[in-house]
Amino acid sequence: MQFALLSRLAEVDYPCGARLLHKHLEAAGFAVSEASVSRVLLDLDEAGLTSRAGSKGRSITDAGRQLVRAIRDSRDRDAELARALDINTIEQVFDLLYARRAVESEAARAAAERITESELVELRALLEQHRHHLESGSVGRQCAQMFHRVLMQFSGNPLLITLGNTILSDQLDYLEGVLDVVTALRGSADESPNDHAVILDALAARDPDAAERAMRAHLSRLIGDLKDFAATDNTPVLSRVLRMMQG
């Protein structure tokens, strides 16, 4: 309700009293009393977001306008991000993989410059778990995903970590299933742990250039597998797999 009141005050160029604001809130679907509106306005006054305009009611302050603008911008970004992560086509899968290649290559470079021995041990454990799953006949998808997510955290770069949390979001896990199908059909499922081992060797050597190259090569291989599979008239198959994994 507080944001709705501030938004209304930001939209008009005249002071508004509790009665007028109460009518606005009712029209917007809020089930509140006029007394509740008055109490909220007092809270907004104390926070410096609104100010009294004599007997005419309240006006929004500069701080209040800045807050409304910030909240609206944040909501717009959230909506835009939700649209970007709503991946329904093979073309969008490619777009995500290209974004991952750019961000994760930089993360690998950054991690190579600061990684600790205990962090290397954690990545080695994930790699061994991944290999064990493959040897026992399972995919080991979670281990592979965690390798990428943990490495992103080890970059130590807050911006890269934030971007990584987006492009490696849990809500995109179903796309890993699409890649699993493609690599299984192409017989390249066993290559991912080998790629991860090369990345890990570069990290252990504290070689940023090699780590960046290894991560880029790994994701480029996955992109190449997907391209080759789609190029052989398998796009309808991929689309069905994508819908199945989403469901």
QUIQUI-V513287 format. One line per field, one symbol per residue. ss: DSSP state (a for helix, b for strand, c for the rest). phi: phi as a letter, one per 20 degrees, with the letter a starting at -180 (. if undefined). burial: # if it has 24 or more other C-alpha atoms within 12 Angstrom, else .. Layout:
ss->???
phi->???
burial->???
This chain:
ss->caaaaaaaaaaccccbcaaaaaaaaaaccccccaaaaaaaaaaaaacccbbbcaaacbbbcaaaaaaaaaaaaaaaaaaaaaaacccccaaaaaaaaaaaaaaaaaaaaaaaccccaaaaaaaaaaaaaaaaaaacccccaaaaaaaaaaaaaacccaaaaaaaaaaccaaaaaaaaaaaaaaaaaccccaaaaaaaaaaaaaacccaaaaaaaaaaaaaaaaaaaaaaaaaaaaaaaaaaaaaaac
phi->.gffffffffeddbfceffffffffffeoeecefffffffffffffemecbfdmeepdceeffffffgffffffffffffffffeeeccfffffgfffffffffffffffffebfdfffffffffffffffffffendfmgfffffgfffggfffmdgfffffffffdfgfdgffffffffffffemdffefffffffffffffeldgffffffffffffffffgffffffeldggfffffffffff
burial->##########....####.###.##...........##.##..##...####....#####..##.##................######..##.####################...##..##.######..#....###################..##.#######..#############...#################.###.##############.###.##.......##.##.....
